[in-house]
Amino acid sequence: MAKKPDPSSRIADNKKAAFNYFFEERFEAGIVLEGWEVKSLRAGKVQLTDGYVVVRNGELFIIGLQINPLGTASTHISPDKQRSKKLLMHKEEIKRLIGKVEQKGYTLVPINLHWKNGKVKCEIALAKGKAEHDKRDTIKDREGKREVERAMKGRNR
């Protein structure tokens, strides 16, 4: 199971995923990128919110991860910002994930992109979708915590 990466090494987070899904397990996967994509990631030109992971021929691919090319991208390549990217994991882990995803209600969701030893890693989660009432409970809890924080802050003054 993946450890939480250092906050300074974070490239992008998918905050929407935590609101829409319950995370069962988290995994760390390598990601196959082209040179211009790595440069764009260093510049922070990435959007992860619409991304999802699919299984094709026993391999994992991330779709909807949008990496916008830099203006200084090379002229001899045509960057495709919506290209599906292959995720790299051990074969046993992939087989285990495929078995879980085939169960009703489970999906694979990208949580964040981060640097680890000079390489880009993608943290993915085995997740179950939240119902509408669960989302309302999440909002209610968040509002309650904010009110408590405000009360504590006002009391300490």
N, C-alpha and C positions, 0 to 999 in steps of 0.2 A: 504494500500500500504506500502511496506517495505521502511524503512529509510536506508541510506547508513551506513554500519557497520564501526566501528572504524578500521582504516588501520592496527593497531597492532594486531587485532584479525583475520585477514584474513589468511586462510589456503591455498587456491588456487583460481586463477582467470582464466576465459576463455576469453582471449583477442581476440581470433579468432572469437568469436561470435559477437562482436561489429563490426567487419569488414564485416561479412557475412549477418547480419540481422539488420533491423530497430526494435528497441524495442518500443512496444506500452505501455505495463504495466509491472510493476515488482511486484513480490510476494516473500514472505519469507515462506519457508516450513521446517519443521523438517525432519530428515532423520533417518531411522531405520538402525542401525549399530551393528556389533558384536564387542566384546571386542578387538580383535586383530586389527580391522580396526581403532578403536579410537586411539590405541597406534601408529599405522602407521601414522595417521593424525597428531598427536602431533610431529612426527618426520619429517613431511612434505613430505611423500612418496605417493603423489597423483597426478594424471593427469586428468584434467577435459576437455581438448580440444575436445575429440571425443564424449563427453556425449550428450545425448538428453533425453527428457522426453516423455513417452508414457502413454496412458490411457488404462487400462485394468479393466474391470468389475467395472467401476466407481471409480477406484483408480489410483493414479499417481505413476509411477515407473521411476527411472532414470536408463538408460542403457548406458554403455560405460564409466562410471566413473571408472577409474582404480586406485585402492588402492593397492600398492605393500606391501606384508607382510614383517615384519622385520625379520632379520636373527635369532632373538631370539624367534620367534613364538613358541607356544606350540607344542609338538609332538603329542598330542592326537586329534588335529583338522587338517583338510586339508584346508588351506586358498584358496579361489577362488577369484582372484583379479578382475575378470570381472563379478562378481555376480550382478544381478539387485537389486537395493535397493528401498524400498518403501518410498515415500514422504508423510509426514503428514501435512494435511491442513484441515480446516473446510469444512464440506460437502457442504455448500452453495457456497464457493469459488470454489470447485472442479466442481460443476455443472455449474457454470458460465464459468469456463475455458473450460470445455468440449464443451459448446455451441459455444464459440469463435473458438476453434480449428477445429470444424467441418466446419467452414466457409473456403472458398477457400483461400489458401495462408498463413494461420496462423499456427504457430508451437510453442511448448514450448521448451525453450533452457535454460540450467543451465548457470548462469553467474559467480557465485563464491560460495565457501564454507567458512564459518566463524564461530567463536565461539560466543555464546550469552548466558550469565549466565551459563557457564559450559557445554552447549550443542552445538552440531554441527548443524548449520542451512545451508540450501541451498537457495540461491537467484535464482529464476527462472524468466524468462521474456516471456511474450506473444509477439512473434516476427513475422515479415514478412520478407521473403527473399529479399536480394538486387539483382538487376540485375547487369550485368557486367559493364555497364556504371556508375552505382552508386558507384561501388567499385573503378573505375578509378577516379571519382570525389573525393572520400575519400582520395585516395593517393595524388591527386593533392593538396587538401586542406592541408594535413599534410606536404607536401613538402614546400608549401607557408609559413606556420607557422614557419617551421624550418629556412627558409631564412630570415624571418623578425626577428626572435630571434637572428640569427647570426649577422645581420646588427645592431641591437640594442646593442648587446654585444660589437661589434667592435667599435661602436660610443661612448660608455660609457668609453672606455679606455683612 
